[in-house]
């Protein structure tokens, strides 16, 4: 059965909206960007389902803020920052498709980061770096990623 296109905000559930969003993004953004859209939006959809949000049109500021608060307890600040930015892209797409009230994305406040939160001091283990270099030498020789990784690793 096809959706009622007269008011899709009342007939499309959040999961279906996410599928359409990902379908619209595929091929229009780099693969790495597309991959970054997947997990935060999936987590948001699961949150909506857990809270009985059956129609994407019911998503508003309170639901988004509740998800952010929940997410804050699960991940580091940098991850929350990036997840919220990604969710804002999804919500903006929903606005464009007239599934969510226009202006909702503009009201999403992305958590700020201190310099310490924005920078990682973790180092890459030697064995992992060697595996990455081996892969890049074999499958992506002389690519931008190969040259960049090799340069960063050796400096």
N, C-alpha and C positions, 0 to 999 in steps of 0.2 A: 504494500500500500504506500503510495507516495504521500509526502507531507502536505498539509494544508498550507499553501504558499500565501494565503491572504494574511496570516499573522503567524509567521514562523516562530516568533518569540514565545508563543503559547503552545507550540507543538513540538519543538525541537528540544531534546534533552541535552544536558551539558556534554555527555559523551559523544553524541552525534555532532554537536557543534565543534568539538575538538577534532573529530575525524575530518570534517570539512575544512577546518583551519589548516590541519597538517597537509591535506590534499592540495589546498590552494598554495601553500608555501613550497611544497616539493617542486624542485626544478626552478624556482624563482630565487632561491637563496643557496648559499654554499652548503655542502653536505654537513660540514661541522656546525653551521648555524642551525640547520634543520634538526640535527641531533640534540642541540641545546633546547629546542622547543619541546621535545618529547617528555622528559621526566617531570619538570615543574608543572606542566599542564596536566599530566596524568595524575600527579599528586593532588592538584586542585580539584579535578573531576571526582576523584575518590572521596575527597573531603565533602564535596557537594552531595554525593550519593549517600554518604554516612549521615548527612544532615537533611535528608529527604528533599533536596532541591531537584524537582523533576523537570522543570522547564528552565532553559537558559535565560529566559527573560526575567526570572526571579533573582538572578544574581545581581547584587548591588554592593554598595560600599560596606555594609555590615558583614556580609558573607565574606568578602575579600579580606577585611580587617581581621575577622575571626580566623581565617585560614593563615594569615600572616602570623598571628599570635601563636597559633598551634605550631606552625613551621619554625618559629623562633626557638621553640623548646627542643627541636629535633636536629638542627643544623647550626653550623658556625655562621657568624654575621656576614661573611663574604658570600657564602652560599645563599643565605636569605636575600641579600642584596641582588644577586644575579637572578634568583628565582622570581623575585617580585618584578624585576625588569622584564623577564620573559613573560610572566603572566600579563603584564601591561600590554605587550604586543598582541597576545591572544584576545584580551578584552577589547583592544582597539579594533581588531579584525571583526569581533562580534558587533561592535558599534556600526562598522561600515556595512555589515550584512543586516543591520537593523534588528539584531537579536537581543541587544542590551541597550538600555537608555544611553543616548548620546551624552558624552561628557564623563562617563564613569571612569574611563582610563585616565583622564586628566586629574581625577581626584585621588588616584592611587599614589600614595607617598612611598617612595623607594627609601628604605632605611639607609642612613648615611654610614660611612665607614671612616674610622680613624686611619691614619697612615699605617699603624701597626696591624690593623685588621686587614688592610688591603694588600699587604706584602707578606709573602710566605718565606719563612726561614728554613723550610724543609729542604733537604738535599736529596738528589736522586741517587739511589744505590748503584754502585758500579755494575753489578750484574744486570740490572734493569736497563741502564744506559747502553751496555754492550748489546743486549737483545734488540733494543730500538735501532741502534746503528746497523746491526746485522740485517734487520728487516729493511731499513731504508736503503742499504747498499744493494740488497737483492731485488726489491720490488719498486723502489722509488728513486733509483739512482739519479743524481744530479737534479732532483726536484728542488723547489724552493724549501720545502720542509727538511729535506736531506741536508742541504747546504746550511740552513739555519741551525738545525740541531747539532750538526757536526761542529760548526763554528762555536756555538754556545758551550758545548761540552768541552772543547779543547781550550777555551779561554776561562 
